[in-house]
């Protein structure tokens, strides 16, 4: 490179280099990226951040590797664009793989840029968003590339629960690289263009003989509905990145801040008359809990997380009275709202995330118990169910639970009951809180009397009614101080907002320890 010696020439030279950096490797590479239905790294950053807010870090970085022709290919950025900007005026750090450069593969310089921006995010106390579109470790750089991933893993673990971390999968992610998004708080994927797997279809075919496509093995729908790796899935990058912005608007910058509150247009005193029609009084009839959430939260607006995985429980971020809350809700429309392994894991991770980032928890309970079955027991329902129990017991944020209809057995305890530390517990007058349903309880307690009766069915019906009257009436738990109040369903929104206002200044300390040892 010929170096200019006067100031204007050097400025002109800098501008030329910057234009080369922003242009990327070639027009042909850009066209190839667009032909796959994918945006370039810079186009993605422009969609994610507020207009004109991006500040790039190390755009002139180049690798120093030699061998395998690398010494002849030293493009600027080394295949990753890093920097910071704002989303709705709040600071956010970002790195985006540039698939046009070495297929977005990670080498030593590439990794060091990511390490730097992650360190900056942690120091500044701001979220970090990764826009992933890379071919994994750069094979030509060998173990140096692998060490680069190790540095990312270590930093992501250190930042966990300190600043929000969001991974947006916009292309392939294979091998050890897939653990980078797995360590973050949220994973977004785009159908048709993003995949994640540890071993690809070719390796699977060679080892097991199974034939499967890239999407069938690790596509967006697989991870959204089967594995639970992806929290959100969308059809195009534009919608995906807009939803990332929405999620960021609901999260604090770090664990020392509260989530951003807004002035609510939806009146705090609004009665929810529709709830009387949405929820059947008969505990055996199904309904969609998402309609209840829509009725309760501000403007009916909420962001459901893991919408297609473990659908028997709903977890979502929403606002009540302008304040962000995390909602955990039984879903009677799926498996009658029973708790199983997947539902327990899904809710436990959500509770932990909310607690880490000072987001109050509202739990809507209508749970018949834990799912019985040999496979559930053998696959560790005890161990996995304990994850949710541990997460609630460990949470110090404001916690409010409302029992809409039934809450039986261990599932009643686990779904943030008063006995495990809920700050306020309410119930509707349709609630049934008990060890088990009346029919099952009567069959156990009165088994001999039923068997010896001249008319066993008539005796069973009479004893079931007797048990329900004595031990399962709506005020049984309240009379014993296990509920703070039985409330009119139409006043649920008012009660929740008043309770959250009171608990806003809650402060609770955990015992001094290095960390707990939660069930795995």
ZISULBEL-V866466 format. One record per backbone hydrogen bond with DSSP energy under -1.0 kcal/mol. CO is the residue of the C=O (numbers start at 1). NH is the residue of the N-H. E is the energy in kcal/mol with one decimal. If there is no record, write none. Layout:
CO NH E
CO NH E
This chain:
6 10 -2.1
7 11 -2.3
8 12 -2.3
9 13 -2.4
10 14 -2.4
11 15 -2.4
12 16 -2.1
13 17 -2.2
14 18 -2.7
15 19 -2.3
16 20 -1.9
17 21 -2.5
18 22 -2.6
19 23 -2.1
20 24 -1.7
26 30 -1.6
27 31 -2.5
28 32 -2.2
29 33 -1.9
30 34 -2.4
31 35 -2.3
33 38 -1.8
34 37 -2.0
40 44 -2.1
41 45 -2.0
42 46 -2.2
43 47 -1.4
44 48 -2.0
45 49 -2.6
50 53 -2.0
55 84 -2.1
58 61 -1.1
61 77 -1.1
67 70 -2.1
69 72 -1.2
70 73 -1.7
77 80 -1.1
79 98 -2.8
81 96 -2.6
82 57 -2.9
83 94 -2.7
84 55 -3.3
85 92 -2.4
86 50 -3.6
87 90 -1.4
90 87 -2.4
92 85 -2.5
93 129 -2.6
94 83 -2.0
95 131 -3.0
96 81 -2.7
98 101 -2.0
101 104 -2.3
102 105 -2.0
103 135 -1.2
106 138 -3.1
107 111 -2.6
108 112 -2.2
109 113 -1.9
110 114 -1.6
111 115 -3.0
112 116 -2.2
113 117 -2.0
114 118 -2.4
115 119 -2.5
116 120 -2.3
117 121 -2.1
118 122 -2.1
119 123 -2.3
120 124 -2.8
121 125 -1.4
121 126 -2.1
127 93 -2.9
128 166 -2.4
129 95 -1.9
130 168 -3.1
131 97 -2.2
132 170 -3.0
136 106 -2.8
138 141 -1.8
139 142 -1.5
141 144 -1.4
142 145 -1.2
142 146 -1.1
143 147 -2.5
144 148 -1.5
145 149 -1.5
146 150 -1.9
147 151 -1.9
148 152 -1.4
149 153 -2.7
150 154 -2.4
151 155 -1.9
152 156 -2.6
153 157 -2.2
154 158 -1.9
155 159 -2.1
159 162 -2.6
159 163 -1.9
162 255 -2.1
164 128 -2.2
165 185 -1.3
165 186 -1.5
166 130 -2.6
167 188 -2.9
168 132 -2.7
171 195 -1.4
172 134 -1.2
173 197 -1.7
174 177 -1.1
175 178 -1.8
176 179 -1.8
177 180 -1.5
178 182 -1.2
179 183 -1.1
181 184 -1.5
186 167 -3.0
187 231 -2.0
187 232 -1.8
188 169 -3.3
189 234 -2.0
190 193 -1.0
190 194 -1.8
195 173 -1.0
197 175 -1.5
200 204 -2.4
201 205 -2.6
202 206 -2.2
203 207 -2.5
204 208 -2.9
205 209 -1.0
213 217 -1.7
214 218 -2.6
215 219 -2.4
218 196 -2.5
219 223 -2.1
220 224 -1.9
221 225 -2.2
222 226 -2.5
222 227 -1.9
223 230 -1.5
231 306 -1.5
232 189 -1.6
234 191 -2.8
236 240 -1.9
237 241 -2.8
238 242 -1.8
239 243 -2.0
240 244 -1.7
241 245 -1.8
242 246 -1.8
243 247 -2.6
244 248 -2.4
245 249 -1.6
247 250 -1.7
254 257 -1.4
267 270 -1.4
272 275 -1.5
273 276 -1.5
274 277 -1.2
274 278 -2.0
275 279 -2.0
282 285 -1.9
288 291 -1.5
289 293 -2.2
290 294 -2.3
291 295 -1.6
292 296 -1.7
293 297 -2.5
297 300 -1.9
298 301 -2.2
303 317 -2.2
310 313 -1.5
312 331 -1.8
314 329 -2.9
315 305 -2.7
316 327 -3.3
317 303 -3.1
318 325 -2.6
319 298 -2.9
320 323 -1.6
322 262 -1.7
323 320 -2.6
325 318 -2.2
326 362 -2.9
327 316 -2.0
328 364 -2.6
329 314 -3.3
331 334 -2.2
334 337 -2.4
335 338 -1.9
339 371 -3.1
340 344 -2.3
341 345 -2.2
342 346 -2.8
343 347 -2.5
344 348 -2.3
345 349 -2.2
346 350 -1.6
347 351 -2.7
348 352 -2.3
349 353 -2.3
350 354 -2.7
351 355 -2.5
352 356 -2.4
353 357 -1.7
354 359 -2.8
355 358 -1.1
360 326 -3.3
361 400 -2.5
362 328 -2.4
363 402 -3.0
364 330 -2.3
365 404 -2.6
367 408 -1.7
369 339 -2.5
373 377 -2.0
374 378 -3.0
375 379 -2.1
376 381 -2.0
377 380 -1.1
380 384 -3.0
381 385 -2.7
382 386 -1.6
385 389 -1.5
386 390 -2.8
387 391 -2.4
388 392 -2.3
389 393 -2.4
390 394 -2.0
398 361 -3.0
399 423 -1.4
399 424 -1.6
400 363 -2.7
401 426 -3.0
402 365 -3.2
403 428 -2.6
405 432 -3.1
406 367 -1.7
407 434 -1.6
409 413 -1.2
410 414 -2.5
411 415 -2.0
413 417 -1.6
414 416 -2.4
417 420 -1.3
417 422 -1.5
418 421 -1.6
424 401 -2.2
425 484 -3.0
425 485 -1.0
426 403 -2.4
427 487 -2.8
428 431 -2.0
432 407 -2.5
434 409 -2.1
437 441 -2.7
438 442 -2.6
439 443 -2.0
440 444 -1.4
441 445 -3.0
442 446 -2.5
446 450 -2.5
447 451 -2.1
448 452 -2.2
455 459 -2.4
456 460 -2.8
457 461 -2.4
458 462 -2.1
459 463 -2.5
460 464 -2.6
461 465 -2.0
462 466 -2.1
463 467 -2.7
464 468 -2.6
465 469 -2.3
466 470 -2.2
467 471 -2.9
468 472 -1.3
473 476 -1.8
475 479 -2.5
477 482 -2.6
478 481 -1.6
485 427 -1.3
488 491 -2.2
489 492 -1.6
490 272 -2.6
491 495 -2.6
492 496 -2.6
493 497 -2.4
494 498 -2.5
495 499 -2.2
496 500 -2.6
497 501 -2.2
498 502 -1.9
499 503 -2.2
503 506 -2.4
